[in-house]
Amino acid sequence: MHNKQLRKWIPFLLLTGLLVSGPPLSGSRAFAADPAPQASQSANTLTGKVTGKSNKAKTISIEVKGKNEFLKFDDKTTGLEHADEGEAAVIQFEMRGDDRFATTIKPKLASLPEGVKEMKSEELAKFVALGPDEGKYVLIDSRPAAAYHEGHIPTAISIPDSVMKESGAAYLPGDAKLKDLQLIFYCGGYT
């Protein structure tokens, strides 16, 4: 009778033994975070959306290609203010033993389409001082209309981003000289 009960447990014990001591099924160590960055990432750099930051545990999680990657941070880490949940970031790190420690965190800025350039606020101030006619520009506030009415850059007209998505260029000024004008868009208010 004792042997019959023992035989019932043999398959379970063998399977458990294989799972615990056998080769890993995924090609990586079981229950350990993959210390190597994603293949699309450059060495010692992760780029993605920050999914969490714990000041108590001193860890940051960042989603890279649908997978959460975890890093530690310490007093030497710069740019922690850019590790806000939901924001895109570029995190450079160094290996310390088996742990990845963030060394630098920078915001990941959107890349601009071809033919579009970023304008610094000083350059925009020069255009505004000249005025739209002399400066040959149209300044478009693409924030929601309510934000425009709360305050906007002088000479700006309001064409919210949502309106532009729906109607394209239909709301742009119909001036025949439009091809000679520089279109300047801004969002988020004063910088």
N, C-alpha and C positions, 0 to 999 in steps of 0.2 A: 504494500500500500504506500509506503514511504517513497519508493522508487517511482510510482505512477505520478505522485504529486511533484516530484523533482523533475520528471520528464516534461511536465506541462510548462515549467518555468525556463527550461533550457533555451527555446527560441527567443524568449524575451531577454534573457541574460546575454545571449550571443549578440543580438541586435544592439542592446545597450552598450556592450563592450566595444562593438565596431564603431558606434557613434561617438563614444568617448575617446577611444584611442586610435581609431582608424584614420585613413587619409581624409582630408577635408573634401567635402563634396563640391564646393564652389571654387577651389583653387586658392583660397585665401584661408588664413588661420581662423578657426571657429571663434565666434564671440569677440573678435578683436577688430577695431576700426582699421580700415585699409590705410596704412601710413603713406602710401603714394597718392599724389593728386590724380585727378581724372586725366585721361589720355589727352584730352583737348587743351589741358592747362599747360602752361610753361612750367619749368621746374621751379618748385617752391613758391608758386603763385596760384591762388584760387580766385576765380571770378564768378560771381553769382549773386543771388538774393539772400540777404541776411535773414535767417529764420528765427534767431533767438540770441540773447546775450544774458549770461548770468554773472553778475558782479560778485555774488557770493562764491560760486564755484570757479569763477574766473575762466569761463569758457564762452566761445562764440560758435554758433552753428550757421553754416552757409549752404544753400542749395545749389548744387552744381550738376547740371544735366539730370535733374530729377532725384538726385541722391544727396542726403544731408551729410556734410563733412563737418567734423568737429575739430576745433583748435583751442588751445589754451592761450591766455594772455597774462601779462604781468606788468610791472611798473615800467619796463623798458619798451612796451608796445606803444607806438605813436599812432594817432588818428582814431582812438577809440570812439570819438564823437561821431564818426562815420559808420559805426556798427549799429545802426538803428534797424529794428525789425521791419522787414518789408522793403528796405532800400537796397539798391544794387551797390556792390562794393568789390574792390580788388584788394585781396589780402595776401601780402607777402609773409612767408613764414620761414622758420629754421627748425631743423630737427634737433631735439635734445633728448637723447636716448630714443625711446619709441614714441615720444610725444612731439606733436607739431605745435610750436609756439608762434603766435602772430607777432611779427616785428613791425610791420607798417600796414595800416588800413587806410585806403583812399576811396572816395566815392567813384563809382563807375558812371561816367558821363555818357550820355547818348551820343552816338556818332551822327554827324550831320550828313544829310544827303548831298550828292554831288551838286556843285553850284551854289551851295548855301554855306555861309560863313558866320562865325560867331562875332558879335560886335561888343566891344568893351563899353562900359557905361560912360567913360570919358568921351569916346567917339560919338556915342548917341547924344550926349549933351551938346556937342558941337553942332550936330544936325538940328537939334531942337532950337538952339540959339539962332540959327539961320532962318528957321521956319520952313514949312513944306515947299513953298514956291521956289525960294532961292536955293534951298538944300536939295531940291528935286527928290523928295521922298514921300512915302505914305507910311505913317507909323500906326500899326494895328495892334490893339490890345486884345489878345485872344483868350483872356480870362472870361469867366461867366459875367453876364451883364451887371449883376448886382455888385460884383467886385469892382467893375469899371466905375459904377456910380458912386462907390465909396471913396474912390480916389484913383487917379490915373496920371500918367506922364503927360505934360502939356503937348498939345497938337495931336494926340492919339485919337483914333476912332475905334469904336467897339465893334468887333466881329468875333464873337465867341467861337472857340474851337469847335464846339458842337454844331454851330451853324456852318462853318467851313466844311466840316465832314459831310453834311447833308447837301449843301448846295454848291460846293466847289467855289469857283471864282465869281459866281453870280453877284455876290455882295461887295466885291472889290470896286473901287471908284471907276466909273466909266470914262474917265478922262482919256482923250485920244492920245495924250502924251504918255500914257501909262508905260509904254515900252521904254521910255526914257527915265522913268521914275524907279527909285530903289524901294522895294517893299521891305519894311522892317517890322517883324513880329516880336512881341514879347508876351510872356506869361508869368504869373506869380508875383507881379507887382515890381516895385523898385528893388534893385539889387545892390 
